[in-house]
Amino acid sequence: LFIAAGCSSDKAKVDKYISEAQEYFDKEDYQAATIQLKNALSIDSSSVKANNLLAKTYLKLGDAQETFKAYMRLEQLEPENLDHKLQVASFFLLSKRQAEADRRVKEVLEKDPENIQALYLQAGLMGSQKSDVKEIETVYLQILKIDPNQAKAHHILARLYGFQKQLDKAEESMIKAISLEPDNITFYQSLFGFYTSKKQFDDAESVLNKLMAQRPDDAV
């Protein structure tokens, strides 16, 4: 009876700490959220909810090392969770531990061949391994077959087309990316640079004017 009561009490404490941490997180007080989550984990280190929120909190704080550790714990706690696996793979890719990233990406794609995040990581791995541009292009086209509204994929395809001197396709992809994310200043900059490199200065000026109309505070 006392053991059961103690377990119930511990769970209540963990839930309370996580709830308070979530409140701090929502208020963007990430340091305070971290303290409450550590309190929760000191009672139950296997709490998926606490570890998950801790990973997100460290990410907001810009602490890559602690974020990675939190996602590694989550992967160990829920080895079948594809999201955790991809988060860990992302960190391994950034740290150039390609074999670790590649293994996880392949595991995800075996279970979910249309997982867009996994396909982006696959393309990133192929790029870091100096794969053939056409092969990388195929992955991004696959992403767009799954979701034609992936602005990021259109933008990267534009760069790949430019590398291959397929300038009409590059221009078309950049314009499409802007149409999908009209607030993304990077897309305007890419198209502006594209036109200036081709000495199409009227078109470049038109892009700049559209950017200034869309983002007057950012266009300088």
N, C-alpha and C positions, 0 to 999 in steps of 0.2 A: 504493500500500500504506500509506504513512504517513498519507495523507488518510483512508483508510478506518479506520485504527486510531484516528485522532484523533476521528472522528465517533462511533465506538463508545465511546471514552473519555468524550466529552461526554455521550452518552446515559446512560451509567452514572452519571455525576455528577448529572445532572438527576434520574434515578430515585431516587438516594440522598437528594438534598435533599427531594424530594417525600415519600418514605417517612418521613423524619425529621419533616417538617412535619406529616404526618398523625398521627404519634405525639404530637407536641406539641398538636395540635388536640384529639385524644381526651382528653388530660390537662387541657384547657382553658387551656393556656399559649399564648394566641393571639399574643402578641408574639414569642415564640420561633418559632412557626409562620410568622409573617410574614417573619422574617429568612431562614429556610430557603427559603421560596418565592421571595423576591427573588433569592436565590442561584441558584435553578433558572432563573428567568426571565432572569437576566443571561447565561446560556449559551444558552437557547432561549426567546425571548420569545413564540414561537408555541405553546408547550405548552398545550394545552387543559386538561389535568389540573391543571397548576400554576395557571393563571388561574382555573379553577373553584374550587379550594380556597382561593385567595387571596380571591375574592369572598365565600365563606362565612366566611372568617376575619375580614375587615373588617366583615362584618355582625355577627359576634359581638362585635367591639370597638365597635360602634356608630358606625363611621365611614362615614356615608352617601355622602360624596363619593367615597371610594376604592372603596367597594362598587360604586357606579354606574360608575366608570371600568373596573373589572374586568369587569363584565357587558357594557359597551360593547365591550371587546376581544373577549370571547367571542362576541358577536353578529357581529363582523367576521370572526372565525376560523371560525365555523360559522353562516353566514347562514341555513341551512335548519333550524337547531335552534329549535323552537318555545318551549322552556323559556327559553332565553336571551332570545328576543324578548319574552316576557312579563315577564321580570324587568326589562328595560330599559323596557318600557311602564309598569310599576308606578312606577318612579322618575319618569318623565316626567309621569305623572298626579299624583304627589305634588308635583311642582314646577310644576304647573299649565300644563305644555306639552301641552295637550290634543291638538293636531293630531298631534304625534309619537307620543303614546300611541295615539290612535285609529287611525292608519295601521297600527301593529303589531298591534293587537287584531283589526282587520279581516283582515289577512293570515293570522293564526292561525286565525280562524273560517272563512275560506275553505277552509283545508286540513283543519281539524278542528272541524266545527260543534258538537260536543258537548264541547269543551274547557272544563271547569268554571272553571278559573282565568281564562280569557279572557272567559267570560260574567260573572264577578264584576267584572272590569275594565270590561267594556262597561256594566254597570249603574252602576258608579262614574262613568264618563264621562257617562252620561246624567243622573246626579244633579248633577254639576258644571255641566252645560249646562242645568239647570233643565227637563229634559224632563218630559212629562206623567207623573204618578204611575202611571197605569194602564199606560203603556208600560214603566216600570221594573219594575212588579209582574210583567209578562209575562216579563221576563228571569229573575227569581227563580223563577217557576213553572216555567220551562224547566229551570233548574238542578235543581229538585226532581223533575222528570220523569226526568231523567238519573240522579239519585241522591237518593232520598227522605230519606236520612240526613244531609243537609247541615244541621247545626244552625244554622250562621251564616245560611243562607238563610231558615230558619224565623224566626229572630230578627228579621232585617231586614224580612221580610214583615209581622211583627207591628207594626212601627213604621209601615209603609206603610198597613196596615189601620186602625191607630189614627188616622192622619192623615185617612183617608177616613171616619172615624166608624163603621167596621165593627168594633164592639167585640167581638162574639162571635168573629169570625175572628181578631182580634188576640190575644184571650185563648187561643184554641185553639193558635195558632202559638207563643206564649210557652211554654205548657205542653209542647208537642211539643219545643221546643228544649231545655228542661230535661231531658226524658226521654232525649234523645240525648246530652247532655253534663251529667250531674248534678253535675259538679265545677265548672262554670262559674259563678262568683259573679255575673257581669254579668247572666246570664239571670234569676237569682233577684231581683236588684235591680230589673230591668225589671218583672217580674210583681208584685213588692211595690209599686212605684210605681203600677202600673196599678190595683191594688186600692185603694190609699189614695186615689187621685184619684177613684175611684168611691164612696168612703166605705164600702167593703166591708172593714171593719177586721178581722172574724173571718178572712176569707180572707187578708188581709195578714199577720196573725199566724201563720197556718198556714204560709205561705211562709217566714216568718222562722224558724219552728221547724224546718222541713225544711232550711233553709240551715245552721242551727246544728248540726243532726245530721250533715249532710254535710261541712261545713267549720267545725268548732268554733273553729279558730284565726283564721278570717277574718271570722266574723260578729260585728260590733260595732254 
